[in-house]
Structure formats: C-alpha cells, structure tokens
Amino acid sequence: MYTLTINKSNPWIFQMSKDVWKSLVDEVQVAVMQLQNVSDAVDEAAAARLGVNRTDMRCMGCVFALGPMTAGELAGAARLSPSAATIAIDRLERAGYARRVRDVNDRRRVTVVPTPQAEYVAQAVWGQLSEEDEAGLAGHTVGELILIRDFLRATVSRHARQADRIRQGETLAEGNGVPPVRDAETPQP
C-alpha cells in the first residue's frame, strides 16, 4: 500500500516519500525482468515450434521489425558478426522463411525479406499476442502511451549498452568467482 500526498495548491500533483518511490521503482524493475523472461520463453517455444534456432529467430524478428535489409545491416541489428548473419540467412532460406532479393535500383545490393510462409507463421505465433497487447493498451491516454513507449525505448537502449559492456569485458573482470572469458571455440567444462 502506498501513501500519496496531494498538493493542496494543485490537486493533480502528487508527492511521495523516497521509500514509496524506491518501492515502485523496484516493482517496475522486477516487472521488466519478468517481461524479459517471459519474452524469452515465448521466443524459445516459437523457435522450437518453427524448427529454427534462437539466432535465426532474432534475425527473423529484425527483418519483421525493421523491414528488408542487407546481410550487413541484419548483422548489426541482430548483433551478429557478418559471417554469422550470412549463415543465419542461409538457414532461414533453407527453412523457407527468408529470401534474398536484388535491389531494383542497385543490382549489387541484396536485401533479406521474409517469405509469405514466414509472414503466415509470424501471424500464427504472434498475432494473438499482438492483439492482446493492443487491447491492454487501449485504456491508456496518448500521454500514457508516449510515456510507456519512451520508457521501453530507453530501457532497450540501456540493456543494449549493458550487453556491449559485458561482451567487451567492462563489467565482469576475471577473478572473484567470475570465470575466464571463453570464445565459441573453447569447449565448456
């Protein structure tokens, strides 16, 4: 339970104690963590159902969210090396979920686009969830939607920066219980 104090000169301004503010921030952070975990579970289930791996799913998601893009652009969007992106595109083509298309204005440029099969399965897997999310947002004002959008965009940016810091070894120095950094070629114990 939270106690809010109403500002008598302006009843639309609420004041809360630092303890209440910190408690609410903690609840938001837990909710973000829960959203990440359940999103991960949805992606894992979808990848298994579609017969692709998680990297391929991430690439499909990038193409759906951002539109047709080159292999290099996809590598950047999916945070993959160019060779890993090319391998993922090859797998998606073999599975029937993506195809390479030459740019009509620049024949040297090749973009990756989803196939009709990919569009069908995306609708089958995420269509209902998208509709439920839209219904969940329907009761919010424009101002609240802008606040939610801006919070989520900023959260995505912060989390992407943290992933980069972890990859670059800025946050987890070896020692003190942190294992040495392993590359993909190093066998796991």
N, C-alpha and C positions, 0 to 999 in steps of 0.2 A: 504494500500500500504506500502511496506517495502523498505527501502533503505539499500542495502548491499554495503560494500566497498570491492573491490578486492585488495588483497595483491599484489603489483607490482612485488615482487621478486618471488612469487609463485601464479599464477592466479587461482589455484584450492582452495586456502584458502580464505574464506570469513569472514569478520568481521562485526558484527552488534552491534548496540547500546544495552545497557541494556534494554531500553524501548521496542525495537523491540523483543529482546529475551523474555522478560516477556509477551509481547502480544502474541507471538507464543506459549509459554507455556500455557497461559490461553486458547488459542484456542484448544490446544491438550487436556487439562483437560475437557473442555466443550464437545469435541468430545467423550472422554472416557465416560462421564456421559450420553451422548446421546446414545452411544453404549449399555451401561448398561440398559438404559430404554427401548430401542427397543428390546434388547435380552429378557428382562423380558416380554415384550408384546408378543413376539413370543412364549416363554415358556408357558405363560398363555393361549394363544389361542390353542396351541398344547395340553396342559393338558385337557382343556375343550373338545376339539375335540375327544381325546382318552378316555375320561371318567375316568381320574385319577387325583389325587391332585398334587400340586406342589412338595411336598416332594417325592412322588413316581416318578415324572418326574426327579428330581435331582438324585435319586438313579439309574434310567434307564440311565441317562447321564453318571454317574460314571462308570457303567458296560460297556457301549459302549466305553467310552474314555480309560479306564484302563484295560479292559478285565475281565475275570472271577475272582471273589474274594469271600472270606468268608464273612459271615454276619458282623463279627468284622471289617474286612478291609473296607467293604462298609460303616459301621458306621463312621469310621474315615474319609474316603474320602468324604462322604456326610455331615460330621459334625453333626452327629446324635448320640443320646445315643444308646447303643446296643439294648435295647428293642424297641426303635422307629424304628431302622433299620429292626429288625425282623418283626415288624408289617407292615412296608412298603413292605418288601419282600413277606409276606403273601398276601397282597393286589395285588401286581404285579403278583403273581402266579394265584390268582383267576381271574384276568383280562386276563390272557393268555400271559403276556409279559415277564415273567421270570420263571425260574425253578431252583430248587436246584439239583445239580449233585454231587455224591460222587467222590472223587479223586481216580483214579485207583491205585495210588501208596500209598495212605494213606486213608484207608476206614473211618477213624474218621473225616477226613477233608471233608467238604461240601462246594462247591462253588456255587455262583449265576451266572447264564448265561442267556443271552437273548434268547427268543424263536424265531423261524422263523417268527412268527407273529410280534414280536417286531422289528425284522430286516426289515420286509416289511414296517411297519408304519414309522419307522425311515427314511427309504429311501423316502417314500412318503412325509413326513413332512419336512425333512431337505435336501433331495437330491438336489433339485433345488438351494437352498440357498448355499449349499456347492460348487456346480458347478459355481455359480455366484461369490462367494468369490474367488475361484481358478482363474477364468477369471480376476477378479480385481487385483490379484497379479501377473498375467502373465507378465506384462510390467516392473516388478521390477528386478533389478540385484540381484545376490546372496548376495552381501553385504547389499543391502537394505532389503532383506528378513530376513537376520540374525538380522539386527537392529530392524525390526518390531517384529520378534519373541522374541528377548531378552527384548524389551520394554514391550510386552504383558505379558511375564512370570514374569518379575519383578513387573508389575502392579498387577497381580494376587496375588503374594506373599504379597505385601503391603496391598492390600484390605483384604486378609485373616487375616493378623495380626490385622488390624483395627477391623474386625468383632470380633476377640477374645478379644481385649481390651474393646470393647463395652459390650460384654457378661459378662466380668469379672468386669464391673463397673469402669474401669480405666478412661474412657473419659467423662462419664456423671454422675457426682455426683448429688445426690438428692438436690433439692432446686434450687433457681434462675430460676424457671419455668420448671425444669426437674421433671417429675412425678416420684413417687417411683417405684422401680423395681417390676414388677408383674411376678408371675410364671404362668404356664399354668392352675393351679387350681383356680387362683384368677379371679372372674368374672370382666369383663370390665364394666365401668360405661356406 
